[in-house]
Amino acid sequence: MRTATYENTLTGNILDISFVVYFIFSCEWIPNALMNYAQNGQYWHEPVVYIGFFVLAIVFKPFYDVSSSDVDKSVRKVLVTGVSIMFYKNENGKTTTNLTPLLKPFGEYENIEKALVLLSKDLAKGVERIGNDVEESHPLYNCFQEYREIVKNYAGVEVSTDNAKEITDALSNLIKACVKIEYPDRKEIDIKNINYTNPVDYNDFQVCEKELYRLINGIRNEYPDENILVNISPGTSVVSGVMTINAIEGNRGLIYTKQYPPFDLVEFNPDVMLFHEHIEKFKDELHERQSKG
């Protein structure tokens, strides 16, 4: 398993906001100052001051970022994630499951102690995909069958506030059991620390964003932004978009796990980028890694 980290140069703190505001105003101040000087030859100090401070801001910003954006993996303590409609089956003689992108961060980030899960109202509809054709000797067999036995009572039914607790308790136990089997050396997860949003439509951007923001905002007094790791792998493209938006703050991390073996995990530092060249550099690095992958 390979892990890559990507960073950029603009975070979401006060300094960055001030920098962006100053940059925008400079786009007007500097031309106006130059025009005044060209027209009457006076006020020569205005363009000098504006240009001087603008250059200092550009030079100073990268040095600040080097010291502020370096976050060690051990600092990540909270995983924010979605959950795909579950399947666990025998395919071409191999047992496959789409739970891996959810489990992988627990193995790679040993200090994760809490999970915030965006709960899909359609989660129980996929219970028939948890097949009985998987060999009983498989390490995860019993975990999935216990989950299946509970959730099958809600097959074809939307998850609601009335039935969510039984389903989420079953899912929490499944996650805990699978992590314990897949990563036996990491500390055990307390299922009380796996928290869920209200059930949402994974294709409704506004509702997903509102619920996820509410859940994250509820822990911010206990966990600063650098503790938070956002997983964009499970769920729909709408969920990935919502996750990305909620990762762009402070020093939060954003991770993606490939959906096929060897399930490489990639971490990004998704702080807002300001200049086009940074975006292009990011794309080049990502494409280069994918071509080697």
QUIBEL-V153994 format. One record per helix or strand of 3 or more residues. SS is the DSSP state (h for helix, s for strand). FROM is the first residue (numbers start at 1). LEN is the number of residues. If there is no record, write none. Layout:
ss = {SS/SS}
from = {FROM/FROM}
len = {LEN/LEN}
This chain:
ss = {s/h/h/h/s/s/s/h/s/h/h/h/h/s/h/h/s/h/s/s/h}
from = {3/14/44/73/78/88/94/100/114/123/141/164/191/194/205/225/228/237/253/265/276}
len = {4/27/25/3/5/4/4/9/5/7/14/19/3/3/13/3/4/11/5/4/17}
